[in-house]
Amino acid sequence: MHAKLLALNVHHLHILDRLLSELNVTRVAEREGLSQPAVSRVLNRLREELGDPLLVKSGRGMALTERAELLRYPLREILSHVSTLASDITFDTASTEQAFTIGCADCLLPTFIAQAIHRVVAAGPRLKLQFRMLDPLYNASRALETGVLDLIVSNHPNPREDLRTSTLYTEEVVCLMRPGHPLEKQPRISLGRYLGARHLAPSQSMDGEPGPIMATMQKVGYRRQVAATVPEYGLVPYALMGSDLIFTTGRRFAEHQARIVPLSIVPAPREFDDMRFYQLWHQRKHASASNKWLRRQLAEIARGIDG
């Protein structure tokens, strides 16, 4: 038994502690930014190594086994000591020299990028920040794994189980079109009219991963008519003027574009859920003091946007 226990790491113990408190695999997955299958695999590993089911069905929920009850206090003690070991690791923005690199989708709000730059460069004289736009030929997940990227900010869901995720902000989905477009006066575009329209779409930004608009189309089982694509979101207003194409995007981004070129904004079909923007990072940097600081800066900017 002791040899088997040595095969467990701090991540396993942390997930075990969460499971013993929450009694719910799905809720632990959501709070840890992991997929449900990933947490289930950790639970199965723990059951095998500890020789006990730990959580068992009880009515409509789950209950702790006797063995699991006995583990709760010593487990908290172990994790408390681990936390003490890590607490001395700090990130001193005033004296540290560091260059952060964030991969981002082209549809990210310009004001979000501007605020991130202002926060980071103002926090320390030797701190730098660079954004890299994602494209289909760039293996963004691999870049996170190797440390080439510190974070990704995107509206694509988590493509890999070894990446951590947290939601930054949400956007209502709307359609952009030229003034005088046949759909301009609609209070909301119906799914039928949406599917009957011709669309402008962005070029794919992440390899093999459908964006939120395409994912919604797949979910409802329909395909829209994409007549043209653009490589940059900044070209969208000019491509819409003089055509009957419509472009689907988040409301804040649409309002930003409409300030550049006069365009009309109409809410998208009700079948579209709000567009969620995430920050993603690799498990290897989850405990990094500098990465945690960077994630906290982006989260604070996002709270201002959603507020």
C-alpha positions in Angstrom: 0.0 0.0 0.0 2.8 2.5 0.9 4.5 1.9 -2.4 1.3 2.6 -4.2 0.7 5.9 -2.3 4.1 7.1 -3.5 2.8 7.0 -7.0 0.3 9.8 -6.2 1.3 13.5 -6.7 0.1 16.8 -5.2 -2.4 17.2 -8.1 -4.0 13.9 -7.2 -4.3 14.8 -3.6 -5.7 18.3 -4.4 -8.4 16.7 -6.6 -9.1 14.1 -3.9 -9.6 16.9 -1.3 -12.0 18.7 -3.7 -13.9 15.5 -4.3 -14.3 14.7 -0.6 -15.7 18.2 -0.1 -17.9 18.6 -3.1 -19.1 14.9 -3.5 -19.6 15.8 -7.2 -17.2 15.1 -10.1 -18.8 17.6 -12.5 -18.6 20.4 -10.0 -15.0 19.7 -9.2 -14.2 19.7 -12.9 -15.9 23.1 -13.4 -14.1 24.7 -10.4 -10.7 23.3 -11.4 -11.0 24.3 -15.0 -10.7 20.6 -16.1 -12.8 18.3 -18.1 -15.2 15.9 -16.4 -13.4 12.8 -17.9 -10.1 14.1 -16.6 -11.4 14.3 -13.0 -13.0 10.9 -13.4 -9.7 9.4 -14.4 -8.0 10.9 -11.3 -10.8 9.5 -9.1 -10.3 6.0 -10.7 -6.6 6.3 -10.1 -7.1 7.3 -6.5 -9.5 4.3 -6.0 -6.9 1.9 -7.4 -4.0 3.3 -5.4 -5.9 3.6 -2.1 -7.8 0.3 -2.5 -11.2 1.9 -1.7 -14.1 3.4 -3.7 -13.9 6.6 -1.7 -17.2 8.0 -3.2 -20.3 5.8 -3.5 -23.8 6.4 -4.7 -26.3 7.4 -2.0 -29.8 8.3 -3.1 -29.5 11.0 -5.8 -26.0 12.0 -4.7 -22.7 10.6 -3.5 -21.5 9.7 0.0 -18.0 9.2 1.5 -16.8 5.7 2.4 -15.5 5.1 5.9 -12.0 5.1 4.5 -12.6 8.5 2.8 -13.9 10.0 6.1 -10.7 9.0 7.8 -8.6 10.6 5.0 -10.1 14.1 5.2 -8.2 15.5 8.2 -4.7 14.1 7.3 -5.2 15.1 3.6 -5.9 18.7 4.7 -2.8 18.7 6.8 -0.7 17.5 3.9 -2.0 20.1 1.5 -1.6 22.8 4.2 2.1 22.0 4.4 2.4 21.9 0.6 0.8 25.4 0.5 3.3 26.6 3.1 6.1 25.4 0.9 4.7 27.3 -2.1 3.8 30.5 -0.3 7.4 31.9 -0.3 7.4 32.0 -4.1 6.4 35.5 -5.1 6.5 37.6 -8.3 8.1 41.0 -7.7 6.9 43.1 -10.6 9.2 46.0 -9.6 12.5 44.1 -9.9 11.7 41.1 -12.2 12.7 41.0 -15.8 10.1 39.0 -17.8 8.5 39.0 -21.2 5.0 37.6 -21.4 3.5 36.3 -24.6 -0.2 35.9 -25.1 -1.8 34.2 -28.0 -5.2 35.7 -28.9 -8.1 35.5 -31.3 -8.4 38.4 -33.8 -11.9 39.1 -32.5 -10.6 40.1 -29.0 -11.7 43.5 -28.0 -9.1 46.1 -28.8 -9.8 47.8 -25.5 -9.0 44.6 -23.7 -5.6 44.3 -25.4 -4.9 48.0 -24.7 -5.7 47.7 -21.0 -3.6 44.5 -20.7 -0.6 46.3 -22.2 -1.0 49.3 -20.0 -1.3 47.2 -16.8 1.7 45.0 -17.5 4.2 47.6 -18.7 3.1 50.0 -15.9 3.6 47.3 -13.2 7.4 47.1 -13.6 10.2 48.7 -15.6 11.5 45.4 -16.9 8.2 43.8 -17.8 7.2 43.3 -21.4 4.1 42.0 -23.1 3.5 40.8 -26.6 0.3 39.5 -28.2 0.5 37.0 -31.0 -2.6 36.4 -33.3 -3.5 32.7 -33.7 -3.8 31.1 -37.1 -4.5 27.6 -38.4 -0.8 26.8 -39.1 0.3 27.7 -35.5 0.1 24.9 -32.9 -1.1 27.1 -30.0 -1.6 24.2 -27.6 2.0 23.0 -28.3 3.2 26.6 -27.7 1.5 26.6 -24.3 3.0 23.2 -23.5 6.6 24.3 -24.4 6.3 27.7 -22.7 6.5 29.7 -26.0 3.1 31.1 -25.0 2.2 32.0 -21.4 -1.5 32.3 -22.0 -4.1 32.1 -24.8 -7.2 34.3 -24.8 -9.8 33.0 -27.2 -13.5 32.2 -27.7 -12.7 28.6 -28.5 -13.4 26.1 -25.7 -10.6 24.1 -24.1 -9.2 21.7 -26.8 -7.0 19.6 -24.5 -7.3 18.1 -21.1 -3.9 19.3 -19.9 -4.9 23.0 -20.4 -6.5 24.9 -17.6 -9.4 27.3 -18.4 -11.2 30.2 -16.9 -13.9 32.3 -18.4 -13.0 36.0 -18.8 -16.2 37.6 -20.1 -19.2 36.9 -22.2 -20.7 38.6 -25.3 -24.2 38.6 -26.7 -24.1 37.3 -30.3 -25.2 39.8 -32.9 -25.1 40.3 -36.7 -23.4 43.2 -38.4 -24.7 44.4 -41.8 -24.7 47.5 -44.0 -27.3 50.3 -43.4 -30.4 49.5 -45.5 -29.8 45.8 -45.4 -33.1 43.8 -45.9 -32.7 42.4 -42.4 -31.8 45.7 -40.7 -35.3 46.4 -39.3 -35.7 42.9 -37.7 -35.9 43.1 -33.9 -34.0 39.8 -33.9 -33.1 37.6 -36.9 -34.9 34.3 -36.9 -33.0 31.1 -37.6 -34.8 30.7 -40.9 -33.8 34.2 -42.1 -30.3 33.7 -40.8 -29.8 30.4 -42.7 -31.3 32.1 -45.8 -28.8 35.0 -45.7 -25.3 35.0 -47.2 -22.5 35.4 -44.7 -19.1 36.9 -44.2 -16.9 34.8 -41.9 -13.4 35.0 -40.4 -10.7 32.7 -41.6 -10.0 29.8 -39.2 -7.8 30.9 -36.3 -7.1 27.7 -34.5 -6.1 24.4 -36.1 -8.9 22.0 -36.4 -11.1 23.6 -33.8 -14.6 25.0 -34.7 -15.3 28.6 -33.5 -18.3 29.4 -31.4 -20.5 30.3 -34.4 -19.7 27.1 -36.3 -20.1 25.1 -33.1 -23.6 26.5 -32.7 -24.4 25.6 -36.3 -23.2 22.1 -35.7 -25.3 21.8 -32.5 -28.6 22.8 -34.2 -27.7 20.7 -37.2 -27.7 23.4 -39.9 -25.1 24.9 -42.2 -25.0 28.6 -43.0 -24.0 30.0 -46.5 -20.5 31.5 -46.1 -19.9 33.5 -49.3 -16.6 35.1 -48.3 -14.0 35.1 -45.5 -11.6 37.7 -44.3 -8.1 37.2 -42.7 -8.5 40.1 -40.2 -11.5 41.4 -38.3 -10.5 44.9 -39.1 -11.5 44.3 -42.7 -15.1 43.3 -41.7 -16.7 46.8 -41.9 -15.3 47.4 -45.4 -16.3 44.0 -46.7 -19.9 44.5 -45.5 -20.4 47.9 -47.0 -21.9 47.7 -50.5 -23.0 44.0 -50.1 -25.8 42.1 -48.5 -23.5 39.8 -46.5 -23.9 39.7 -42.7 -21.2 39.0 -40.1 -21.9 37.2 -36.8 -19.8 38.3 -33.8 -20.0 39.6 -30.2 -22.0 42.8 -29.4 -19.1 44.8 -27.9 -16.9 44.0 -30.9 -19.7 44.8 -33.3 -20.2 48.2 -31.6 -16.5 48.9 -31.8 -16.6 48.2 -35.6 -19.7 50.2 -36.1 -17.9 53.2 -34.7 -15.3 52.9 -37.4 -17.8 52.5 -40.3 -21.5 53.1 -40.0 -23.1 49.6 -39.7 -26.3 48.2 -38.3 -26.4 45.7 -35.5 -29.2 43.1 -35.1 -29.4 40.4 -32.5 -28.6 36.9 -33.8 -31.1 34.0 -33.6 -32.0 32.9 -30.1 -30.3 29.5 -30.8 -27.0 31.2 -30.2 -25.7 31.1 -26.7 -23.6 34.0 -25.4 -20.1 34.0 -26.8 -17.6 33.2 -24.0 -14.0 34.4 -24.0 -11.5 32.3 -22.0 -8.0 32.4 -20.9 -6.1 29.1 -21.2 -2.8 28.0 -19.8 -0.9 24.8 -19.4 -0.9 22.7 -16.3 2.9 23.2 -16.0 2.4 26.9 -15.3 -0.6 26.6 -13.1 1.4 27.3 -9.9 3.8 29.8 -11.5 3.8 33.0 -9.5 4.3 35.1 -12.6 1.6 33.3 -14.6 -0.8 33.6 -11.8 -0.1 37.3 -11.6 -0.7 37.7 -15.4 -4.0 35.7 -15.2 -5.1 37.9 -12.3 -4.5 41.0 -14.4 -6.6 39.7 -17.3 -9.4 38.6 -14.9 -9.5 42.1 -13.3 -9.7 43.7 -16.8 -12.5 41.3 -17.7 -14.5 42.1 -14.6 -14.5 45.7 -15.6 -15.8 44.8 -19.1 -18.6 42.6 -17.7 -19.4 45.1 -15.0 
